[in-house]
Structure formats: C-alpha cells, structure tokens
Amino acid sequence: MTTQFGPPIDLTDLEGFERTALRPRRTAFCGRVSTKDNQDPASSIPRQVALASQRLEKGEEFVAYFWDVESGMLPPELRSLGSQEMYDALAVPIPRAGGLQDLVDRAEHLGVTHVLAERADRVARAMLTSLIVEHELGKIGVEVVYANEPVGGTESGRLRARRSSQVDAEIYRTVLLENSMGGQIQHAINGWNHGYAPYPYIRVIDENAPVRERGRFGADRPRHKLARHPDSRRFDAARELCRLRREEHLKSADIIAILASEPDRYPIEGRWTHTRVEGLIANPKLAGYQVYNRKAARTGRPGFSRLNPVSEWVWSSRIVHEPVVSLEEWKQAQQVTESLRTGAQEGGALMRIRAAARRRGLTVTVVGSNDTHTLYRIGGRQVALPTPIPDTVVQQIIGDLENAA
C-alpha cells in the first residue's frame, strides 16, 4: 500500500523504497453451482469466471479453476465428491482442477497467492464454512477475494462488507432450509412417500395429486404413495416378523433364523439381516401412516444418519396406505425392542426372566415405565421391577415362576 503522506523529497532511488514481492502473484478461481438440473453449469460457471476476472491484475490469468456442482450447505469435506464422468458430461467450457476441498488441499503446492470468487456464497452458504476456508488458506499466505467487494477504502470497511455478505448467505441458507422443511412436512401430511418403499410396499404415482403447470424448472416431479407389493408373501413376512418381536420377544438373530428357514414363505432379495429386520420393526409406515423426519441425514458424517426423537416425527393425520400392523401393535413392538435393549444393558437380567417365563408358556410384556421402575405383565399378573433389576429380584421372580402350580 502506498501512503498519501509521503516524504517531502524524492526518495524513490533508495533501496527499500518499495517492497519486492517474495513470490509472484498466482490466482486461482473458485466457483460453485448448486445443482446440474435446476441450474446450467455450462453458463453459470463461465459467468462467474468473467465476473471474478475483473479483479485480476493487468495481463494476469487464472492459474487453475476449482469449481463444484454441489449444495453450498455442505461442509468442505463433503464437497468435490462427484465423479469426473459427471463433470465431463456437463460440457462446461471451463477446465476444472478440482473442487473446494481440492483447492484447500492443493493451494500451497500450486503456489497460489490469491483465490477469486464471484461472491462469498460461491464458497459456501454457511458462514462457518467460509471462515474455515479463509482461515485455512490464510495460514499459507493465500488471500481470498470476492469480486462483489468494494475496492479501496479501509480494511474495516472491506471486512464489514464481507461479513455482511456472508451473514446474508447464511440467512438465505436458513430460509431455504425452513421452506424445504415446510414443504417436506406438507408432503408427508398429504400422504406422499419420501424415499424408498419399505419391504412390503411399492411406490406408485398418486393420480389424484395436484399437478402444477410447467414452471421455471420444468414440470413437477410426480407424487408417490405406497401400495401393497404384488407379492403378497412380503406382507405376510413383515406381519410375522413384527409378531415375533411383539408377542414372542425374539431378538433379530432369532427372527432371521425363522425367516431364513422358509425362503419360499418369506422371500427376500439377498438375505435377511439385522439392519433390515430391526429397520422394518421400527418403521411406523407399516402401520399405514406416512411419517417424515425420523432421521437427520445431514450430520456432517458421510453415510451416517442420526435418529430424531419420536416427538419430532411428522405423521399424516390418517391412514394413507394399507397397514401391515395396527399402530397399537407397532407401539407394542417398540416397547419390546426397548426392553430387549434394556435387558442386554442389564447383563441379561430381563432375558433370564423371559427365558424362565417362556418355559412356563408365558410371555413378558412391558406395560409402562418411569425413571426408576418398569411395569411388566408376566402371564396374568403385573410386576413392577426397578431399573436396573437387581440379581436378587431376578432370582426371586424365576423361583416364583418355577414353583408356580
């Protein structure tokens, strides 16, 4: 920076009057398009390059181009995961050296000194992600510049403009999430299915669903509802595995053994697994309702979904497809599943009681619970047991069952 308060005489011939750059200026481009379907990367990316190029110095060109076709809501480690074949098929007339994460990883090796983007939300819509990228690049001496920022003035003014644009990007991101969540909730309330159809169902287009006229992004995708699978054995298999959990209190390994022993009666692609059995038992759609928001997919960990509390689930107001079990039966199965987990955590105390009851032809069912006790029905009587169950209590109950007439 040249100060306006210069010396009273000409000192330009002195050594050190101007600082010599330690390394030549090398600028990389950074860009992003949200989707390849609702936006055209072949026009958006070149437009971003043209706008960012206005901040290049005279005669300077970009040394590399880093751009993604990804949501700006994703963190850097989940960006740049699209295949090269996908990017080649987009026919974008701008070469691509990688995406955002590649830029962060390779900037030092390429000798990059500056990164130019059209604006802050082309890096990310989440302010924290933008700050992390700026921080990581700043540690290796790389300056991030946005083309829509003012030129000149004070550093505080430039910083204020940058942070304001990043706040705007994050607010816009939050509004998008709120609107998207609202739409998905209404989608479920109306009885339309999200994602894949559970094992005993297939997805069919709801011919009665309203269809908007062709809009900016083309015609609406059709709404789907669930219908009974053409192979009726699937319905019977799903009903039976739920019964085995609800009435016989069997763990998934035992249920799998029963189902696998009669493949003609209980058909399955591949084989029955713990995840498939437990997933079906826990799926409330088997009760005939549409349910949304059971899982939080965006957790920052690839391939990992966090289960949301039941209180946050969104249910259709009525039964919208043929149920495999009643909602009350589904609830009982969840209670048995929880008791099985509790029994395992208690070192098998509850499992020992169940085994003794089974030898007498009785079942153990959860009736209710609080923070300290759980009420069970064993045969025709109810017993309140503390949590965890002491070994002395286990022995007493087993003895009573064995001595019963």
NORPE-V512437 format. One record per residue. N is the residue number from 0. PSI is psi in degrees with one decimal (none if undefined). D_FIRST is the distance of its C-alpha to the first C-alpha in Angstrom with 2 decimals. Layout:
{{N:PSI:D_FIRST} {N:PSI:D_FIRST}}
This chain:
{{0:132.3:0.00} {1:124.9:3.80} {2:150.2:6.35} {3:-8.7:9.59} {4:70.5:11.66} {5:176.7:11.86} {6:158.7:14.95} {7:-15.2:18.33} {8:169.4:19.03} {9:117.6:17.57} {10:16.3:16.24} {11:-18.0:14.78} {12:-1.5:17.96} {13:142.9:17.38} {14:134.1:17.01} {15:3.3:13.88} {16:-37.4:11.82} {17:143.2:9.60} {18:128.2:9.85} {19:131.7:12.38} {20:133.2:12.53} {21:-24.6:15.53} {22:148.7:16.91} {23:153.9:16.78} {24:126.7:15.63} {25:115.8:18.84} {26:133.6:19.18} {27:149.0:22.38} {28:141.7:23.96} {29:127.5:25.57} {30:172.1:28.30} {31:143.1:31.55} {32:138.6:34.74} {33:-51.3:37.15} {34:156.5:40.44} {35:-12.2:41.89} {36:-48.1:44.81} {37:-4.7:43.44} {38:159.3:40.29} {39:100.6:39.95} {40:-29.8:37.39} {41:-20.2:38.06} {42:-33.6:36.49} {43:-45.9:34.10} {44:-47.6:32.14} {45:-35.1:31.55} {46:-40.9:30.48} {47:-39.7:27.90} {48:-43.5:26.65} {49:-41.9:26.42} {50:-43.4:24.40} {51:-31.2:22.00} {52:-21.9:21.65} {53:-17.6:19.97} {54:3.6:16.72} {55:152.5:17.05} {56:164.1:15.16} {57:127.0:17.50} {58:-3.0:20.39} {59:148.1:19.54} {60:158.8:22.43} {61:137.5:23.15} {62:-19.4:24.49} {63:156.2:26.76} {64:120.9:28.03} {65:119.4:29.01} {66:153.6:31.05} {67:154.7:34.02} {68:82.6:36.97} {69:159.7:37.27} {70:136.5:37.32} {71:-2.7:34.01} {72:-10.4:36.06} {73:144.2:36.59} {74:163.2:34.69} {75:-39.0:32.90} {76:-16.3:35.94} {77:5.9:38.20} {78:169.1:36.07} {79:26.5:36.37} {80:-5.8:40.10} {81:149.4:41.45} {82:154.8:43.33} {83:-32.2:42.09} {84:-39.2:45.21} {85:-43.3:44.17} {86:-36.6:40.76} {87:-37.2:42.44} {88:-18.8:44.88} {89:-18.8:42.17} {90:42.5:41.50} {91:126.8:37.78} {92:25.2:36.42} {93:125.9:33.24} {94:155.1:33.58} {95:118.2:33.28} {96:-4.3:32.14} {97:-169.0:33.02} {98:-161.7:32.19} {99:-47.5:29.91} {100:-36.4:31.50} {101:-38.1:31.35} {102:-46.8:27.60} {103:-40.4:27.16} {104:-32.9:29.66} {105:-4.0:28.49} {106:-44.9:24.70} {107:-42.8:24.41} {108:-35.4:27.27} {109:-4.8:25.78} {110:27.1:22.44} {111:134.7:20.67} {112:-25.8:16.94} {113:148.3:16.68} {114:125.7:19.50} {115:133.0:19.85} {116:158.0:22.62} {117:-47.0:23.89} {118:173.4:23.86} {119:-37.2:24.39} {120:-6.1:28.17} {121:-21.7:28.11} {122:-52.9:27.22} {123:153.3:29.79} {124:-18.6:31.50} {125:125.4:31.75} {126:-38.2:28.73} {127:-41.6:29.60} {128:-43.6:29.54} {129:-43.4:26.08} {130:-39.5:24.79} {131:-44.9:26.65} {132:-46.3:25.21} {133:-39.9:21.60} {134:-46.0:22.51} {135:-41.3:24.33} {136:-35.9:21.64} {137:-31.1:18.95} {138:-23.6:21.20} {139:17.0:20.87} {140:23.0:17.12} {141:126.9:17.46} {142:132.3:15.33} {143:127.6:17.60} {144:135.1:16.60} {145:133.0:19.18} {146:-24.3:19.54} {147:4.5:20.88} {148:149.9:17.90} {149:149.7:16.10} {150:136.5:12.91} {151:-168.6:10.33} {152:-163.0:11.52} {153:158.3:11.47} {154:-37.0:11.66} {155:-37.1:15.27} {156:-41.4:16.05} {157:-42.1:14.94} {158:-38.5:16.97} {159:-43.1:19.83} {160:-40.2:20.06} {161:-48.7:20.12} {162:-34.9:22.74} {163:-42.4:24.75} {164:-33.4:25.05} {165:-36.6:26.12} {166:-43.4:28.65} {167:-41.1:29.95} {168:-40.4:30.41} {169:-36.4:32.36} {170:-41.9:34.46} {171:-40.2:35.28} {172:-44.1:36.25} {173:-40.2:38.52} {174:-42.4:40.13} {175:-44.1:40.84} {176:-42.3:42.46} {177:-45.1:44.51} {178:-40.3:45.74} {179:-43.6:46.50} {180:-41.8:48.38} {181:-40.7:50.33} {182:-40.6:51.34} {183:-36.9:52.44} {184:-47.4:54.46} {185:-35.2:56.22} {186:-46.2:56.81} {187:-40.7:58.69} {188:-36.2:60.54} {189:-3.6:61.89} {190:12.5:63.27} {191:146.1:61.00} {192:142.2:60.15} {193:136.2:56.79} {194:-156.2:56.44} {195:157.3:59.35} {196:134.8:62.96} {197:163.4:64.61} {198:-46.5:67.41} {199:6.6:70.35} {200:168.7:68.59} {201:158.6:67.09} {202:131.6:64.51} {203:150.3:65.97} {204:132.4:64.49} {205:103.7:65.43} {206:-18.5:67.11} {207:-3.5:67.28} {208:141.8:63.54} {209:146.1:61.93} {210:123.6:59.86} {211:156.8:57.12} {212:160.5:56.87} {213:125.0:54.42} {214:-159.6:50.92} {215:-38.4:47.40} {216:24.0:47.51} {217:-171.4:51.14} {218:151.3:54.31} {219:148.4:54.35} {220:142.4:55.26} {221:148.3:58.90} {222:141.8:59.76} {223:145.0:61.78} {224:171.1:64.40} {225:142.5:66.38} {226:156.2:69.92} {227:136.8:72.49} {228:141.9:72.18} {229:-30.3:74.95} {230:102.1:76.10} {231:-18.8:77.88} {232:-25.8:77.99} {233:-41.6:74.32} {234:-44.5:75.16} {235:-39.6:78.01} {236:-44.0:75.84} {237:-40.3:73.13} {238:-39.3:75.84} {239:-43.3:77.51} {240:-33.2:74.45} {241:-39.0:73.66} {242:-41.0:77.29} {243:-36.0:77.23} {244:-45.7:74.33} {245:-43.2:75.65} {246:-34.1:79.34} {247:-3.7:79.56} {248:39.4:76.29} {249:144.1:75.54} {250:166.7:72.29} {251:-35.4:70.42} {252:-40.8:71.95} {253:-38.8:75.44} {254:-42.3:74.60} {255:-42.0:73.16} {256:-39.9:76.37} {257:-46.2:78.51} {258:-41.1:76.53} {259:-21.4:76.27} {260:-18.1:80.03} {261:72.2:80.82} {262:-28.7:78.28} {263:-28.1:80.51} {264:-32.6:80.60} {265:76.4:76.95} {266:150.5:74.98} {267:141.7:71.33} {268:127.4:68.93} {269:-112.3:68.41} {270:159.8:69.56} {271:135.3:69.49} {272:165.6:66.74} {273:-44.7:65.86} {274:-41.1:62.74} {275:-43.4:64.74} {276:-50.4:67.61} {277:-34.9:65.55} {278:-39.6:63.27} {279:-43.7:66.30} {280:-36.8:67.93} {281:-9.1:64.77} {282:113.1:64.11} {283:-12.7:65.24} {284:-21.1:65.42} {285:-14.6:68.76} {286:4.1:70.08} {287:-1.3:69.50} {288:152.8:66.37} {289:133.5:62.89} {290:130.2:60.42} {291:156.8:56.62} {292:28.9:53.84} {293:-28.8:55.85} {294:149.3:52.90} {295:103.8:49.14} {296:-37.4:47.93} {297:90.6:44.16} {298:-3.7:43.97} {299:-4.7:41.13} {300:116.7:43.74} {301:132.9:44.83} {302:11.2:48.50} {303:129.5:48.99} {304:135.8:50.24} {305:133.3:50.78} {306:130.2:54.03} {307:153.8:53.66} {308:149.7:56.26} {309:-30.8:59.30} {310:-18.1:58.47} {311:-1.4:55.38} {312:150.3:57.38} {313:121.5:58.00} {314:145.7:61.62} {315:151.6:63.40} {316:-9.9:65.88} {317:170.2:68.84} {318:127.8:70.06} {319:-6.5:68.59} {320:166.1:70.04} {321:124.5:73.12} {322:148.7:72.82} {323:-41.8:73.79} {324:163.7:74.45} {325:161.9:74.61} {326:-34.7:71.72} {327:-40.2:73.92} {328:-39.3:74.68} {329:-43.0:70.98} {330:-42.7:70.31} {331:-38.5:73.12} {332:-36.6:71.69} {333:-37.6:68.33} {334:-40.1:70.22} {335:-41.0:72.10} {336:-43.9:68.88} {337:-39.7:67.41} {338:-34.5:70.62} {339:-41.7:70.56} {340:-41.0:67.05} {341:-41.4:68.14} {342:-39.3:71.18} {343:-39.2:69.10} {344:-26.9:66.81} {345:15.7:69.91} {346:21.1:71.17} {347:12.1:73.61} {348:-48.8:75.63} {349:-35.1:75.75} {350:-34.6:76.46} {351:-39.0:79.47} {352:-42.5:80.79} {353:-40.9:80.35} {354:-42.3:82.14} {355:-39.5:85.05} {356:-38.2:85.21} {357:-34.4:85.17} {358:-23.1:88.17} {359:6.1:90.02} {360:21.7:88.93} {361:159.9:86.53} {362:156.5:82.88} {363:120.1:80.25} {364:138.8:78.16} {365:128.3:75.41} {366:-42.1:76.49} {367:173.5:73.65} {368:159.9:71.42} {369:-162.7:69.48} {370:-24.5:67.23} {371:-25.5:70.13} {372:157.7:72.94} {373:134.4:73.68} {374:121.8:76.90} {375:151.8:78.57} {376:118.5:81.67} {377:104.7:83.86} {378:-121.8:86.76} {379:4.7:88.38} {380:159.7:86.89} {381:139.8:83.52} {382:129.6:81.97} {383:120.7:78.96} {384:139.8:77.18} {385:160.9:74.43} {386:118.1:71.02} {387:167.1:71.00} {388:118.5:74.71} {389:152.1:76.39} {390:-33.6:78.55} {391:-37.6:81.63} {392:-39.8:81.26} {393:-47.4:80.89} {394:-39.2:84.07} {395:-44.4:85.94} {396:-42.8:85.05} {397:-41.0:85.94} {398:-41.9:89.22} {399:-39.1:90.05} {400:-40.0:89.43} {401:-28.5:91.59} {402:-5.0:94.40} {403:142.3:94.40} {404:none:97.62}}
